[in-house]
Amino acid sequence: MKKILALLLITILALTACTETTKNEVEKNKITNNNYKFIGESEHWKAEYIYKGTETWGDENGTTTYNNKDSYEFVLKYKGSLEELSSMQELHYSYKTNFSSGDSNAEFTEPPKERVFTSGGGSEGGANVKEDEVIHVNVKWDQFEESFELHNKRK
């Protein structure tokens, strides 16, 4: 009877140790996906900033590792008709997060064929966009200018 109890105790300890190891491995190999959609608008423009980021924690020879990758797309749309933009000769827009920014310049010798302007990019190992950030947008077209903010559209 003592042998059976000892064997049962050893089995329980072994299973507990395996469970703990598995739990630690899961924590060290954790992947977090950060997918956010920031939206906002002004009188003439509306914009979206779509952010997709992946953070990975791992273990390499007993040392915790961390890596992150992200991509984003910025979409700016004129709220009026395409005809209203037919005289536009110049467009400059910029956006700024807490740790990054982007801008674009376009000159038009002919009327624009679209009301939507996009830009995008990505990085590895850079700073992440946080879900509660406020993204600042500035749009200048010819002699007009508007600024507005984008906020995370929470699900």
N, C-alpha and C positions, 0 to 999 in steps of 0.2 A: 504494500500500500504506500509506503514511504517513497518507493521508486516511482510509482505512478504520479504522486503529488510533485515530486522533484521534477519529473519529466514535463508535467503540465506547467509548472512554474517556469522552467527553462523555455518552453514553447511560447508562453505568454510574453516573457521578456524579449525573446527573439522577434516576435511579431511586432511588439511595441517599438523596438529599435528600427525595424524595417519601415514601419509607419512614420516614425520621426524622420528618417533619412528621406523618405519620399516627400514628406512635407517640406523639408529644407530644400530639396532639389526643385520643387515647384516654385518656392519663393525665389530661389536664385535664378530660375529660368522663366521669369515672369515677363509677359508681353502686355503692354498697355497701348491700346489704340485711342488716339485723341482725334476725333472727327468733329469739326465745328463748322457752322455756317453763320457768318456775321452778315447782317443786312442793315441797310439804312437808306435814306433818301433826302434830297433837298427839293426845291421847287421844280427844277428842270431835270435832275438826274437821280437815278437810283443805282445802288451798287451792292454786290455780294462779294465776300471774301470767303472762299471755301478752303478750309485747312484740313489736311489729313496727315497725321503724325503717328509714328510708331516708336515706342520706347521699349528697349529690351534689356533686362537685367540677366546676367549669367554668372557662371563660375568657371574660372580658368586656373587650374592648379591651386585651388584654395583661395583665390583672390576674386572678389566680386567685380564683375565687369558691367559696363553700361554703354549702350549705343542708342542713338536715335536717328531717325530719318523722317523727312517730311516733304510735303509738296503742297503747293497752294495755287489757286486760280483766282484772279481778280477780274470781275466782270462789271463794266460800267455801261449803263444803258440810258440813252436820252429818252425822256418821258413823252416828248412831243412827237410830231410827225417827221419823217425823213425830209419832207419839203422844207420844214422850218430850219433844218441844218444845211440847206442847199447853198447858202452864202458863206458858211463857215470856211475859213481859210487856215485856221490854226487851232489845235487842241493840245492842251497839256493837263495831265492829271497825275496826282501823286497820292500815296497812301502810306501810313506809318503805324506800325505796331510798336509794342514796348521795346523790341530789340532788333527790328528790321524795318526796311522801307523799300518802296519801289516807285518808279515814275515812268511816264511815257510822254513823248512828244510826237505830234504828227502835223504835217503841213499838207494842205489840200490844194492842188492846182485845178482839180475838178470837184464837183460836189461829192460828198461822201456817199457811198452806196449802202452803208449800214448805219444803224443807230446804236449798235453794240460794239464795245471796244474791250478787248481782253488782254491780259498778260498773266504770266505765271512763272513758276520756278520751283525749286526745291533745294534741299541741302541734306548733308549727313554730318552729324555731330554739332550742329548749330543750336541756337536757343529755340525753345519751343514756344509756340503761341499758346497762351493760357485761355481757358474757356471764359473767364470774366474780363478779358481785355476789352478796351475800347479802341477801335481802329479809326484814325483820323484821315479823312479824304478831302482833297482840294481839287477842284476842276476849274480850269481857265479855258475859255473858248472865245476867240477874238477879244472883244473888249469886256466880256462878262466873266464873273468869277463867283463860285459858290463853294462853301465848305460845309461838311456834315460828318456825322459819326456813324460807325457801324457797330452794332451790338450783336452778341451771340443769340441766335434764334434757338432757344432751349426747346428740347423735345418733351 
